[in-house]
């Protein structure tokens, strides 16, 4: 599954990203973070409509480029990598909090 950024709009304190799912349906996400890990870029998103997700959960996608150079988001499915990426996110949050 590779999602393509359809639209980005910034609201007061948050950025919303609209992605097209596998069926072409548009889904809105809150942009949580974008981080570099081992020279690969990952984006952390949370659906605006949570559905079955808890409000403290998020989705992590690897950012890749398609043949036209457009960003595509590939879901990270490896549980160990997901945990590592989540730990990296927590580290970044701690660094940001200590800088304030």
TIMI-2910 file (N, C-alpha, C, CB; in pm, 1 decimal, decimal comma, always signed):
<rs>
+----------+----------+----------+----------+----------+----------+----------+----------+----------+----------+----------+----------+------+
!      n_x !      n_y !      n_z !     ca_x !     ca_y !     ca_z !      c_x !      c_y !      c_z !     cb_x !     cb_y !     cb_z ! resn !
+----------+----------+----------+----------+----------+----------+----------+----------+----------+----------+----------+----------+------+
!    +84,7 !   -117,5 !     +0,0 !     +0,0 !     +0,0 !     +0,0 !    +88,6 !   +122,9 !     +0,0 !    -96,0 !     +0,3 !   +121,3 !  Unk !
!    +70,4 !   +209,2 !    -94,1 !   +144,8 !   +334,7 !    -98,4 !    +45,3 !   +447,4 !   -114,4 !   +249,8 !   +335,6 !   -213,8 !  Unk !
!    +46,0 !   +536,9 !    -18,8 !    -45,2 !   +649,6 !    -23,5 !    +27,7 !   +771,9 !    -76,0 !   -105,3 !   +677,3 !   +115,0 !  Unk !
!    -42,0 !   +855,7 !   -147,5 !    +16,1 !   +976,7 !   -205,2 !    -44,0 !  +1097,4 !   -136,0 !     -8,0 !   +983,3 !   -358,6 !  Unk !
!    +40,9 !  +1193,4 !   -105,3 !    -10,1 !  +1316,7 !    -46,4 !   -100,9 !  +1383,4 !   -148,1 !   +106,0 !  +1411,9 !     -3,3 !  Unk !
!   -223,6 !  +1407,9 !   -108,7 !   -318,9 !  +1475,1 !   -196,0 !   -324,5 !  +1624,1 !   -166,6 !   -457,2 !  +1413,5 !   -180,9 !  Unk !
!   -315,1 !  +1657,9 !    -39,1 !   -333,8 !  +1797,3 !     -0,5 !   -275,2 !  +1816,2 !   +138,1 !   -484,5 !  +1838,0 !     -3,8 !  Unk !
!   -219,1 !  +1931,4 !   +161,4 !   -173,8 !  +1966,1 !   +295,1 !   -233,3 !  +2101,1 !   +328,0 !    -17,3 !  +1967,8 !   +305,5 !  Unk !
!   -288,0 !  +2111,2 !   +447,1 !   -338,9 !  +2240,3 !   +490,2 !   -301,6 !  +2257,7 !   +635,7 !   -492,9 !  +2251,7 !   +469,1 !  Unk !
!   -258,9 !  +2375,5 !   +668,5 !   -217,8 !  +2401,6 !   +804,2 !   -328,8 !  +2476,2 !   +876,0 !    -86,3 !  +2481,1 !   +807,7 !  Unk !
!   -365,5 !  +2425,7 !   +993,1 !   -461,8 !  +2495,1 !  +1075,9 !   -383,1 !  +2569,6 !  +1182,1 !   -566,0 !  +2396,7 !  +1139,2 !  Unk !
!   -450,7 !  +2618,8 !  +1285,7 !   -384,5 !  +2701,5 !  +1385,1 !   -256,1 !  +2639,8 !  +1438,0 !   -477,4 !  +2728,0 !  +1498,6 !  Unk !
!   -261,9 !  +2523,6 !  +1500,2 !   -143,5 !  +2463,6 !  +1559,5 !   -112,4 !  +2325,3 !  +1503,0 !   -160,6 !  +2454,7 !  +1708,2 !  Unk !
!   -183,4 !  +2283,5 !  +1403,6 !   -159,7 !  +2150,4 !  +1352,2 !   -167,7 !  +2148,9 !  +1200,3 !   -259,2 !  +2052,1 !  +1411,5 !  Unk !
!   -107,1 !  +2048,3 !  +1146,1 !   -108,6 !  +2031,5 !  +1001,5 !   -192,7 !  +1908,9 !   +968,7 !    +36,3 !  +2017,5 !   +944,3 !  Unk !
!   -283,0 !  +1924,4 !   +874,6 !   -363,1 !  +1812,1 !   +827,5 !   -311,9 !  +1769,0 !   +691,3 !   -513,7 !  +1849,4 !   +820,8 !  Unk !
!   -304,9 !  +1638,3 !   +673,6 !   -262,7 !  +1581,0 !   +546,3 !   -376,8 !  +1493,2 !   +497,6 !   -128,4 !  +1499,2 !   +560,1 !  Unk !
!   -410,8 !  +1506,6 !   +372,3 !   -515,3 !  +1423,7 !   +312,8 !   -448,0 !  +1322,7 !   +221,2 !   -620,3 !  +1510,4 !   +234,4 !  Unk !
!   -472,3 !  +1194,7 !   +248,9 !   -414,8 !  +1086,6 !   +169,3 !   -524,8 !  +1011,6 !    +97,1 !   -333,3 !   +990,5 !   +257,6 !  Unk !
!   -489,4 !   +953,0 !    -14,5 !   -580,8 !   +865,0 !    -86,5 !   -548,5 !   +721,9 !    -45,5 !   -569,1 !   +884,1 !   -242,4 !  Unk !
!   -652,8 !   +648,8 !     -2,2 !   -629,9 !   +509,8 !    +35,9 !   -628,1 !   +422,0 !    -89,4 !   -738,8 !   +461,3 !   +135,5 !  Unk !
!   -620,8 !   +291,2 !    -68,3 !   -611,6 !   +197,8 !   -181,0 !   -731,0 !   +205,5 !   -275,0 !   -598,1 !    +57,0 !   -129,6 !  Unk !
!   -846,0 !   +248,6 !   -223,5 !   -966,6 !   +259,2 !   -305,9 !   -988,8 !   +400,0 !   -360,0 !  -1087,3 !   +216,5 !   -225,8 !  Unk !
!   -891,7 !   +489,6 !   -336,2 !   -904,0 !   +625,5 !   -385,4 !   -982,7 !   +718,0 !   -294,6 !   -966,8 !   +623,6 !   -518,1 !  Unk !
!  -1026,2 !   +669,1 !   -178,7 !  -1100,1 !   +751,2 !    -83,1 !  -1002,8 !   +842,4 !     -8,6 !  -1179,5 !   +662,1 !    +16,8 !  Unk !
!  -1042,7 !   +967,3 !    +11,7 !   -957,5 !  +1061,3 !    +83,5 !   -976,5 !  +1044,5 !   +233,7 !   -988,2 !  +1206,1 !    +41,0 !  Unk !
!   -864,3 !  +1041,9 !   +305,6 !   -864,2 !  +1026,2 !   +450,5 !   -777,1 !  +1136,7 !   +509,0 !   -812,7 !   +883,9 !   +493,1 !  Unk !
!   -830,5 !  +1209,1 !   +609,2 !   -755,6 !  +1316,9 !   +672,9 !   -676,5 !  +1264,1 !   +791,4 !   -849,9 !  +1429,0 !   +717,8 !  Unk !
!   -552,2 !  +1313,4 !   +803,2 !   -464,1 !  +1275,3 !   +912,3 !   -405,8 !  +1399,3 !   +977,7 !   -352,1 !  +1183,1 !   +862,2 !  Unk !
!   -382,5 !  +1389,3 !  +1108,8 !   -303,8 !  +1489,4 !  +1179,9 !   -157,2 !  +1451,8 !  +1159,1 !   -341,8 !  +1496,1 !  +1334,3 !  Unk !
!    -75,3 !  +1548,3 !  +1121,1 !    +67,8 !  +1524,7 !  +1107,8 !   +130,8 !  +1539,2 !  +1245,8 !   +133,0 !  +1623,5 !  +1004,9 !  Unk !
!   +184,2 !  +1430,2 !  +1298,3 !   +244,3 !  +1429,1 !  +1431,4 !   +391,9 !  +1466,4 !  +1423,4 !   +227,5 !  +1291,1 !  +1497,3 !  Unk !
!   +464,7 !  +1400,6 !  +1332,1 !   +609,0 !  +1426,1 !  +1319,4 !   +660,0 !  +1366,1 !  +1189,7 !   +687,1 !  +1367,7 !  +1440,3 !  Unk !
!   +776,0 !  +1414,3 !  +1147,1 !   +851,6 !  +1354,5 !  +1038,5 !   +994,8 !  +1345,1 !  +1087,9 !   +840,3 !  +1438,1 !   +904,4 !  Unk !
!  +1047,8 !  +1222,4 !  +1090,3 !  +1180,9 !  +1201,3 !  +1145,9 !  +1270,4 !  +1122,5 !  +1051,1 !  +1171,0 !  +1129,5 !  +1278,9 !  Unk !
!  +1398,6 !  +1152,0 !  +1060,0 !  +1501,6 !  +1078,9 !   +986,2 !  +1557,4 !   +971,6 !  +1078,4 !  +1615,3 !  +1174,8 !   +935,2 !  Unk !
!  +1557,8 !   +848,0 !  +1032,9 !  +1616,7 !   +738,8 !  +1108,1 !  +1700,0 !   +655,3 !  +1011,8 !  +1507,2 !   +652,5 !  +1178,6 !  Unk !
!  +1830,7 !   +651,3 !  +1036,2 !  +1925,2 !   +575,7 !   +952,6 !  +1911,1 !   +614,0 !   +805,4 !  +1902,9 !   +424,3 !   +969,8 !  Unk !
!  +1909,3 !   +743,6 !   +780,8 !  +1902,1 !   +799,5 !   +645,4 !  +1775,0 !   +762,4 !   +568,9 !  +2020,8 !   +754,2 !   +567,0 !  Unk !
!  +1670,9 !   +726,7 !   +641,0 !  +1539,4 !   +702,3 !   +582,8 !  +1442,7 !   +795,1 !   +654,6 !  +1495,7 !   +550,5 !   +595,8 !  Unk !
!  +1344,1 !   +847,6 !   +582,0 !  +1247,9 !   +940,0 !   +640,8 !  +1117,1 !   +867,9 !   +670,2 !  +1223,3 !  +1059,9 !   +547,5 !  Unk !
!  +1062,3 !   +899,7 !   +787,8 !   +936,9 !   +839,7 !   +833,3 !   +842,9 !   +950,5 !   +876,6 !   +961,1 !   +739,0 !   +949,7 !  Unk !
!   +713,5 !   +929,9 !   +847,9 !   +612,9 !  +1027,7 !   +888,3 !   +516,4 !   +959,0 !   +985,8 !   +536,3 !  +1086,0 !   +763,3 !  Unk !
!   +482,6 !  +1033,3 !  +1090,4 !   +396,8 !   +984,4 !  +1197,3 !   +262,7 !  +1056,9 !  +1184,3 !   +462,1 !  +1007,5 !  +1339,5 !  Unk !
!   +156,9 !   +979,5 !  +1166,1 !    +24,5 !  +1036,7 !  +1140,6 !    -79,8 !   +973,4 !  +1231,7 !    -15,3 !  +1017,5 !   +993,3 !  Unk !
!   -185,9 !  +1050,8 !  +1255,9 !   -301,5 !   +999,0 !  +1329,2 !   -426,4 !  +1038,9 !  +1251,0 !   -306,1 !  +1053,8 !  +1477,6 !  Unk !
!   -514,2 !   +942,1 !  +1222,0 !   -636,6 !   +976,5 !  +1149,3 !   -721,0 !  +1077,0 !  +1227,2 !   -718,8 !   +850,4 !  +1120,6 !  Unk !
!   -781,1 !  +1170,9 !  +1156,0 !   -871,2 !  +1266,6 !  +1220,8 !   -987,4 !  +1189,8 !  +1283,6 !   -923,6 !  +1373,5 !  +1118,4 !  Unk !
!  -1043,3 !  +1095,7 !  +1208,9 !  -1147,1 !  +1007,4 !  +1261,7 !  -1078,6 !   +878,8 !  +1306,4 !  -1259,6 !   +978,6 !  +1154,6 !  Unk !
!  -1069,1 !   +858,6 !  +1437,9 !   -988,9 !   +749,8 !  +1493,3 !  -1042,7 !   +610,0 !  +1463,9 !   -977,9 !   +767,1 !  +1640,1 !  Unk !
!  -1171,3 !   +595,2 !  +1450,5 !  -1226,5 !   +461,3 !  +1427,7 !  -1191,7 !   +368,9 !  +1543,2 !  -1174,3 !   +402,6 !  +1295,3 !  Unk !
!  -1119,4 !   +260,8 !  +1515,0 !  -1082,1 !   +162,3 !  +1616,7 !   -955,8 !   +200,7 !  +1693,8 !  -1062,1 !    +27,6 !  +1551,9 !  Unk !
!   -892,0 !   +311,2 !  +1658,5 !   -766,9 !   +350,2 !  +1723,0 !   -793,6 !   +427,5 !  +1852,0 !   -681,5 !   +434,6 !  +1627,5 !  Unk !
!   -700,4 !   +414,6 !  +1946,9 !   -704,0 !   +496,2 !  +2067,4 !   -643,2 !   +631,2 !  +2034,8 !   -628,6 !   +427,6 !  +2185,3 !  Unk !
!   -678,0 !   +733,2 !  +2114,4 !   -628,8 !   +867,8 !  +2083,9 !   -479,8 !   +884,9 !  +2107,6 !   -703,0 !   +968,4 !  +2165,7 !  Unk !
!   -413,4 !   +788,0 !  +2173,0 !   -268,5 !   +797,1 !  +2190,2 !   -192,7 !   +711,4 !  +2089,3 !   -230,5 !   +755,9 !  +2330,9 !  Unk !
!   -263,3 !   +653,6 !  +1991,6 !   -199,5 !   +573,2 !  +1887,8 !   -174,2 !   +656,7 !  +1763,1 !   -285,9 !   +451,2 !  +1853,4 !  Unk !
!    -74,8 !   +613,8 !  +1684,9 !    -45,8 !   +678,8 !  +1558,6 !     +2,1 !   +574,2 !  +1458,2 !    +59,8 !   +790,7 !  +1576,8 !  Unk !
!     +2,4 !   +612,4 !  +1332,2 !    +52,1 !   +527,3 !  +1225,1 !   +187,3 !   +581,6 !  +1179,9 !    -49,1 !   +520,8 !  +1106,0 !  Unk !
!   +278,9 !   +491,0 !  +1144,9 !   +410,8 !   +532,5 !  +1098,6 !   +429,7 !   +478,8 !   +957,5 !   +524,0 !   +481,8 !  +1194,4 !  Unk !
!   +467,0 !   +569,4 !   +867,8 !   +489,9 !   +535,0 !   +727,8 !   +633,0 !   +571,9 !   +688,7 !   +387,5 !   +607,2 !   +635,7 !  Unk !
!   +693,5 !   +490,2 !   +604,7 !   +822,1 !   +524,4 !   +544,6 !   +791,7 !   +609,2 !   +421,7 !   +906,4 !   +395,3 !   +507,3 !  Unk !
!   +866,1 !   +718,0 !   +406,3 !   +845,6 !   +805,7 !   +291,3 !   +937,5 !   +759,5 !   +178,8 !   +872,8 !   +955,5 !   +328,3 !  Unk !
!   +877,2 !   +726,8 !    +67,0 !   +951,5 !   +686,4 !    -52,7 !   +905,4 !   +772,5 !   -168,4 !   +931,4 !   +534,6 !    -84,5 !  Unk !
!   +976,0 !   +764,0 !   -278,7 !   +937,7 !   +839,2 !   -398,7 !   +892,4 !   +740,8 !   -506,1 !  +1056,3 !   +927,4 !   -450,5 !  Unk !
!   +785,4 !   +778,6 !   -577,4 !   +742,1 !   +695,6 !   -689,2 !   +824,6 !   +729,9 !   -812,5 !   +591,0 !   +714,6 !   -717,3 !  Unk !
!   +791,9 !   +669,8 !   -924,6 !   +869,8 !   +691,0 !  -1047,1 !   +866,1 !   +834,7 !  -1097,0 !   +819,7 !   +600,0 !  -1155,5 !  Unk !
!   +766,6 !   +911,3 !  -1053,8 !   +756,6 !  +1052,7 !  -1093,0 !   +819,6 !  +1146,4 !   -990,5 !   +611,1 !  +1090,9 !  -1113,3 !  Unk !
!   +876,4 !  +1088,8 !   -883,4 !   +939,0 !  +1170,9 !   -780,8 !   +842,4 !  +1220,9 !   -674,5 !  +1005,8 !  +1286,9 !   -844,5 !  Unk !
!   +717,6 !  +1175,0 !   -678,2 !   +619,1 !  +1214,2 !   -577,3 !   +636,6 !  +1130,5 !   -451,5 !   +475,8 !  +1199,3 !   -632,0 !  Unk !
!   +612,7 !  +1190,9 !   -336,5 !   +620,1 !  +1117,9 !   -211,2 !   +509,0 !  +1014,9 !   -202,8 !   +612,7 !  +1213,6 !    -93,0 !  Unk !
!   +543,8 !   +896,4 !   -157,2 !   +446,7 !   +793,2 !   -125,1 !   +474,7 !   +747,7 !    +17,2 !   +453,4 !   +673,5 !   -226,3 !  Unk !
!   +372,1 !   +706,5 !    +86,9 !   +385,0 !   +662,6 !   +224,6 !   +359,1 !   +512,6 !   +229,1 !   +287,1 !   +739,9 !   +318,3 !  Unk !
!   +459,1 !   +439,0 !   +273,5 !   +449,1 !   +293,7 !   +282,1 !   +438,7 !   +255,8 !   +429,3 !   +571,8 !   +223,6 !   +214,0 !  Unk !
!   +331,7 !   +187,6 !   +469,7 !   +315,9 !   +153,2 !   +611,0 !   +432,6 !    +67,4 !   +660,5 !   +183,2 !    +79,3 !   +633,2 !  Unk !
!   +480,5 !    +98,0 !   +779,9 !   +582,7 !    +16,4 !   +844,2 !   +509,8 !    -97,0 !   +914,1 !   +670,9 !   +100,2 !   +945,2 !  Unk !
!   +543,2 !   -219,3 !   +879,1 !   +473,5 !   -334,4 !   +935,1 !   +560,8 !   -417,7 !  +1027,8 !   +421,7 !   -421,0 !   +824,5 !  Unk !
!   +692,6 !   -400,5 !  +1020,2 !   +784,2 !   -475,1 !  +1105,4 !   +771,3 !   -425,5 !  +1249,8 !   +930,6 !   -460,7 !  +1054,9 !  Unk !
!   +728,8 !   -513,0 !  +1340,8 !   +701,3 !   -473,6 !  +1479,2 !   +825,8 !   -418,5 !  +1549,9 !   +646,6 !   -592,7 !  +1556,9 !  Unk !
!   +940,6 !   -478,1 !  +1524,5 !  +1063,7 !   -430,6 !  +1588,6 !  +1099,6 !   -290,9 !  +1538,8 !  +1180,1 !   -528,3 !  +1561,6 !  Unk !
!  +1087,9 !   -268,4 !  +1408,0 !  +1115,5 !   -136,8 !  +1351,7 !  +1014,9 !    -35,0 !  +1403,3 !  +1112,5 !   -141,8 !  +1198,2 !  Unk !
!   +888,0 !    -72,8 !  +1412,2 !   +786,3 !    +17,7 !  +1466,3 !   +822,4 !    +61,8 !  +1607,9 !   +648,2 !    -50,0 !  +1465,7 !  Unk !
!   +865,6 !    -32,2 !  +1690,5 !   +902,5 !     +1,7 !  +1827,5 !  +1023,9 !    +94,0 !  +1829,2 !   +931,1 !   -125,5 !  +1908,4 !  Unk !
!  +1121,8 !    +66,3 !  +1744,5 !  +1241,1 !   +150,0 !  +1735,7 !  +1203,8 !   +291,5 !  +1691,5 !  +1343,5 !    +88,4 !  +1638,0 !  Unk !
!  +1117,9 !   +302,5 !  +1591,8 !  +1075,7 !   +433,6 !  +1542,8 !   +995,0 !   +508,5 !  +1648,0 !   +993,6 !   +418,6 !  +1415,0 !  Unk !
!   +912,4 !   +436,8 !  +1722,0 !   +835,7 !   +500,9 !  +1829,2 !   +930,3 !   +551,2 !  +1938,2 !   +731,6 !   +402,4 !  +1889,0 !  Unk !
!  +1031,5 !   +471,9 !  +1972,0 !  +1131,4 !   +514,2 !  +2071,0 !  +1206,0 !   +638,5 !  +2023,7 !  +1231,1 !   +400,5 !  +2098,9 !  Unk !
!  +1237,6 !   +644,5 !  +1895,2 !  +1303,9 !   +762,9 !  +1838,5 !  +1214,0 !   +885,8 !  +1850,7 !  +1341,2 !   +738,6 !  +1690,2 !  Unk !
!  +1085,3 !   +866,6 !  +1826,8 !   +988,9 !   +975,6 !  +1841,4 !   +986,8 !  +1026,4 !  +1985,8 !   +847,8 !   +929,1 !  +1798,8 !  Unk !
!   +983,9 !   +933,2 !  +2081,6 !   +984,5 !   +972,1 !  +2222,7 !  +1111,3 !  +1049,3 !  +2259,0 !   +971,4 !   +848,4 !  +2311,8 !  Unk !
!  +1225,6 !  +1005,7 !  +2206,3 !  +1351,9 !  +1077,6 !  +2230,3 !  +1343,9 !  +1220,0 !  +2178,8 !  +1469,4 !  +1004,8 !  +2163,5 !  Unk !
!  +1289,6 !  +1236,6 !  +2057,4 !  +1275,8 !  +1369,8 !  +1999,2 !  +1183,2 !  +1457,3 !  +2083,8 !  +1222,8 !  +1359,8 !  +1855,7 !  Unk !
!  +1077,0 !  +1398,1 !  +2134,3 !   +985,0 !  +1472,9 !  +2220,9 !  +1055,3 !  +1517,3 !  +2347,9 !   +861,7 !  +1387,7 !  +2255,9 !  Unk !
!  +1135,6 !  +1429,7 !  +2406,9 !  +1209,9 !  +1464,4 !  +2527,9 !  +1309,5 !  +1575,4 !  +2500,4 !  +1282,2 !  +1342,0 !  +2583,6 !  Unk !
!  +1378,9 !  +1568,6 !  +2386,8 !  +1474,4 !  +1673,8 !  +2350,2 !  +1403,9 !  +1807,1 !  +2332,3 !  +1549,4 !  +1636,6 !  +2221,8 !  Unk !
!  +1289,4 !  +1803,3 !  +2268,3 !  +1212,5 !  +1925,9 !  +2245,1 !  +1163,0 !  +1984,3 !  +2376,9 !  +1093,3 !  +1898,3 !  +2151,4 !  Unk !
!  +1117,0 !  +1898,3 !  +2467,2 !  +1070,3 !  +1944,7 !  +2597,7 !  +1183,2 !  +2004,7 !  +2679,8 !  +1006,2 !  +1830,4 !  +2674,3 !  Unk !
!  +1301,7 !  +1946,0 !  +2674,5 !  +1413,5 !  +1997,2 !  +2752,7 !  +1469,1 !  +2126,1 !  +2694,9 !  +1522,9 !  +1893,6 !  +2760,9 !  Unk !
!  +1446,7 !  +2149,5 !  +2565,8 !  +1493,4 !  +2274,3 !  +2501,8 !  +1405,0 !  +2393,3 !  +2538,4 !  +1496,6 !  +2257,9 !  +2349,0 !  Unk !
!  +1282,3 !  +2365,1 !  +2580,5 !  +1188,7 !  +2473,1 !  +2614,4 !  +1214,2 !  +2521,8 !  +2749,0 !  +1046,7 !  +2429,8 !  +2603,5 !  Unk !
+----------+----------+----------+----------+----------+----------+----------+----------+----------+----------+----------+----------+------+
</rs>
